[in-house]
């Protein structure tokens, strides 16, 4: 029961924000708000700005549905504000959010638990632009952004290192290129929902993720039972190792020429996209859950001290 005696809680859907993924977050937020209203839940949409704490105190919600993506909304910052205000919220808490946003620390945790990854290093942007810091092919990306923001692929035949745009931070991750298919698994609670095979022409970049027709999702993935079982197991283990709550999604690459040895974890996303082309709702739908039911489940799972 809500704070004021309502059967259903008053929910603020927190969206927008100031990250590179602002526009995607606005779409996610609107979709989730509409779905929650269809479930009969009172919803207030809030674009997260510098006054977010004051606005939340004015609205006094029972629950915050965190639909923010990227820095400040997905890295533990807004979670800390919500803990301070003692407002229950969805998805992962401060520590898990911060860890999962830091790709290298996430990989360190994977490695310590024996989960397979490809080699990677952190280097200053200027150093990476000056010379190859790893034998090509390799990938250069921010260590703390999502949605394939600022990803550069350096191909095997590349004579020179990449020249990066201003969106790239001072320190970047350089990761050995993982050949093969793009697979992903969503975890709700402690249950893996399935495996999706993401089919694109080229790299699974920002456009492919969020544009209609940018990619094709095959669920259940047409993969051997052994690989499916490993994806499900690894995703749950990653979720638990990082301390994730609510929903997460772990991404993989699988080189089918190598069998089980060709499966590697790339990263775990604590705020999976909730747009019309998003993977997590599709996997839930394959398990018989409507989008509204997923959003309601997240609200009912909300708490503090996450």
C-alpha positions in Angstrom: 0.0 0.0 0.0 1.3 3.5 -0.8 2.4 6.1 1.7 -1.0 7.9 1.6 -3.0 4.7 1.8 -3.5 4.0 -1.9 -3.6 0.4 -3.0 -1.1 1.2 -5.8 1.9 3.5 -5.2 2.4 6.9 -6.6 5.3 6.5 -9.0 7.8 9.0 -10.4 9.3 7.9 -13.7 12.7 9.5 -13.7 14.1 10.1 -17.2 16.1 12.3 -19.5 19.0 13.6 -17.5 22.2 15.1 -18.8 24.1 12.0 -20.2 24.9 11.2 -23.8 21.9 8.8 -23.7 19.4 11.5 -22.8 17.1 11.0 -25.8 16.9 7.3 -25.4 16.1 7.7 -21.7 13.2 10.1 -22.6 11.8 7.4 -24.9 12.2 4.7 -22.3 10.6 6.9 -19.6 7.6 7.8 -21.7 7.0 4.1 -22.7 7.3 3.0 -19.1 5.0 5.8 -17.8 2.3 4.9 -20.4 2.6 1.2 -19.5 2.3 1.9 -15.8 -0.8 4.1 -16.3 -2.4 1.3 -18.3 -1.8 -0.8 -15.2 -3.8 1.7 -13.2 -0.9 3.2 -11.4 -0.6 7.0 -10.8 2.5 8.3 -12.6 4.4 11.6 -12.6 7.1 12.0 -15.3 10.2 13.8 -14.2 13.0 15.0 -16.4 16.0 14.8 -14.1 17.8 18.1 -13.8 20.0 19.8 -11.2 17.0 20.3 -9.0 16.0 16.6 -9.0 16.2 16.2 -5.2 14.0 19.2 -4.6 11.5 18.1 -7.2 11.3 14.6 -5.7 10.7 16.1 -2.3 7.9 18.2 -3.7 6.2 15.3 -5.5 6.7 12.9 -2.6 6.4 9.6 -4.6 6.1 6.2 -3.0 8.5 4.8 -5.7 10.9 6.1 -8.3 11.0 4.1 -11.5 14.5 4.8 -12.7 14.4 5.1 -16.5 17.7 7.0 -16.8 20.5 5.7 -18.9 24.2 6.6 -18.9 26.2 8.6 -16.5 24.6 10.1 -13.4 21.5 8.0 -13.8 23.1 4.6 -14.1 26.4 4.9 -12.3 25.2 5.2 -8.6 24.8 9.0 -8.5 21.0 9.2 -8.6 20.8 6.0 -6.6 22.7 7.8 -3.8 20.2 10.7 -3.9 17.3 8.3 -3.7 18.9 6.5 -0.7 19.5 9.9 1.0 15.8 10.8 0.4 14.7 7.3 1.5 12.5 6.8 -1.6 12.3 3.2 -2.8 13.6 2.9 -6.4 13.9 0.3 -9.1 16.9 -1.5 -10.6 20.3 -1.7 -8.9 21.7 0.2 -6.0 24.7 2.5 -5.5 27.5 0.0 -5.5 26.3 -2.3 -8.2 25.4 0.6 -10.5 28.8 2.1 -10.0 30.7 -1.1 -10.6 28.7 -2.1 -13.7 29.2 1.3 -15.3 32.9 0.9 -14.9 33.7 -1.7 -17.7 37.2 -2.5 -16.5 36.1 -3.1 -12.8 33.2 -5.2 -14.1 35.7 -7.3 -16.1 38.0 -7.6 -13.0 35.0 -9.1 -11.1 34.2 -11.5 -14.0 37.8 -12.6 -14.1 38.0 -13.2 -10.3 35.0 -15.5 -10.6 36.3 -17.4 -13.6 34.0 -15.9 -16.2 35.5 -15.6 -19.7 36.4 -12.2 -21.1 38.7 -10.8 -23.8 41.9 -8.9 -22.8 41.6 -5.2 -22.2 43.6 -2.2 -20.8 42.9 1.4 -19.8 45.1 4.1 -21.4 45.1 7.9 -21.9 43.3 9.1 -25.0 46.4 10.9 -26.3 48.5 7.7 -25.9 45.9 5.7 -27.9 45.8 8.2 -30.7 49.6 8.3 -30.9 50.3 4.7 -31.6 48.8 1.2 -31.4 48.7 0.2 -27.7 47.4 -3.2 -28.6 47.9 -5.4 -31.7 45.0 -4.8 -34.1 42.1 -5.7 -34.3 40.9 -4.0 -31.2 38.0 -1.8 -30.0 38.4 1.6 -28.3 35.5 2.8 -26.1 34.7 4.9 -23.0 35.2 3.0 -19.8 32.0 4.4 -18.3 29.3 4.9 -21.0 26.7 2.6 -22.5 24.7 2.2 -25.6 27.8 1.9 -27.8 28.4 5.6 -27.3 31.9 6.5 -28.7 33.0 3.0 -30.0 35.9 2.9 -32.5 36.9 -0.4 -34.2 40.6 -0.6 -35.3 40.8 -3.3 -38.0 43.5 -5.8 -38.4 44.9 -4.0 -41.5 44.9 -0.6 -39.9 48.2 1.3 -40.3 47.4 4.0 -37.9 45.6 4.3 -34.5 42.2 5.9 -34.3 41.6 9.7 -34.1 38.8 10.1 -31.6 36.1 12.7 -31.3 35.4 15.1 -28.5 32.8 12.8 -27.0 35.6 10.5 -25.8 36.9 10.9 -22.2 40.6 11.4 -21.2 41.0 7.7 -20.3 39.6 5.0 -22.6 39.3 1.2 -22.7 41.2 -0.8 -25.4 39.8 -4.2 -25.8 40.8 -7.1 -28.1 38.2 -7.5 -30.8 35.9 -10.4 -30.1 34.8 -12.0 -33.3 31.4 -13.7 -33.7 27.8 -13.3 -32.9 26.2 -10.8 -30.5 24.1 -12.5 -27.8 22.4 -11.1 -24.8 20.5 -12.4 -21.7 18.2 -10.5 -19.4 17.9 -11.3 -15.7 14.8 -10.4 -13.7 15.3 -11.1 -10.0 17.6 -14.1 -10.1 16.0 -15.7 -13.2 17.5 -15.5 -16.7 14.8 -15.0 -19.3 16.4 -16.3 -22.4 19.1 -15.6 -25.1 18.6 -13.2 -28.0 20.8 -13.3 -31.1 21.3 -9.8 -32.4 21.7 -9.7 -36.2 23.1 -6.5 -37.7 25.0 -5.4 -40.8 28.2 -4.3 -39.2 28.6 -3.1 -35.6 25.8 -3.1 -33.0 26.1 0.6 -32.5 23.8 3.3 -31.1 21.9 3.5 -34.4 21.4 -0.3 -34.6 20.2 -0.4 -31.0 17.6 2.4 -31.1 16.4 2.8 -34.7 13.5 0.7 -36.0 15.0 -1.8 -38.4 18.5 -1.1 -37.1 18.9 -4.7 -36.0 17.0 -8.0 -36.0 16.5 -9.8 -32.7 16.1 -13.6 -32.9 14.6 -15.1 -29.7 15.1 -17.8 -28.7 18.5 -17.6 -30.4 19.3 -20.4 -32.8 22.3 -21.7 -30.9 23.4 -25.0 -29.4 21.9 -26.0 -26.1 25.3 -25.8 -24.4 25.8 -22.2 -25.4 22.3 -21.2 -24.4 22.9 -22.8 -20.9 26.2 -21.0 -20.5 24.6 -17.6 -21.4 21.9 -18.1 -18.9 24.3 -19.3 -16.2 26.9 -16.5 -16.8 24.2 -13.8 -16.9 22.8 -14.8 -13.5 26.3 -15.1 -12.0 27.2 -11.7 -13.4 24.0 -10.2 -11.9 24.8 -11.7 -8.5 28.5 -11.0 -8.5 28.0 -7.3 -9.2 25.1 -7.2 -6.7 22.5 -6.2 -9.3 18.8 -5.9 -8.3 15.6 -5.8 -10.3 16.6 -6.3 -13.9 20.0 -6.4 -15.7 21.2 -7.5 -19.1 24.5 -9.1 -19.9 26.0 -9.0 -23.4 28.2 -11.7 -25.0 30.1 -12.4 -28.1 30.3 -15.9 -29.4 32.7 -17.2 -31.9 30.9 -20.4 -33.1 34.1 -21.8 -34.7 35.5 -22.3 -31.1 32.4 -23.8 -29.5 32.0 -23.1 -25.8 35.6 -21.6 -25.6 34.4 -18.9 -28.0 31.8 -17.4 -25.6 32.9 -14.2 -23.7 31.1 -11.7 -21.6 31.3 -8.0 -22.7 29.5 -6.1 -20.0 26.4 -6.1 -17.7 23.9 -3.3 -18.1 22.0 -2.4 -14.9 19.4 -0.2 -16.7 18.4 -2.1 -19.8 16.6 0.0 -22.4 12.8 0.0 -22.2 12.0 1.3 -25.7 10.0 -0.3 -28.6 13.2 -1.9 -30.0 14.7 -2.9 -26.6 15.9 -6.4 -25.9 14.8 -6.9 -22.2 11.0 -6.4 -22.9 11.3 -8.8 -25.8 12.8 -11.5 -23.7 10.1 -11.0 -21.1 7.4 -11.1 -23.8 8.9 -14.5 -24.9 8.2 -15.7 -21.4 4.6 -14.5 -21.5 4.9 -11.1 -19.7 3.4 -8.0 -21.2 5.4 -4.7 -21.1 3.0 -3.4 -18.5 3.6 -6.5 -16.3 7.3 -6.0 -16.5 7.0 -2.4 -15.5 4.7 -3.3 -12.6 7.1 -6.0 -11.5 9.9 -3.5 -11.3 7.8 -1.1 -9.3 6.8 -3.9 -6.8 10.5 -4.9 -6.6 11.6 -1.4 -5.7 13.2 -0.7 -2.3 15.9 1.3 -0.6 19.2 -0.2 0.7 19.7 -1.9 -2.7 
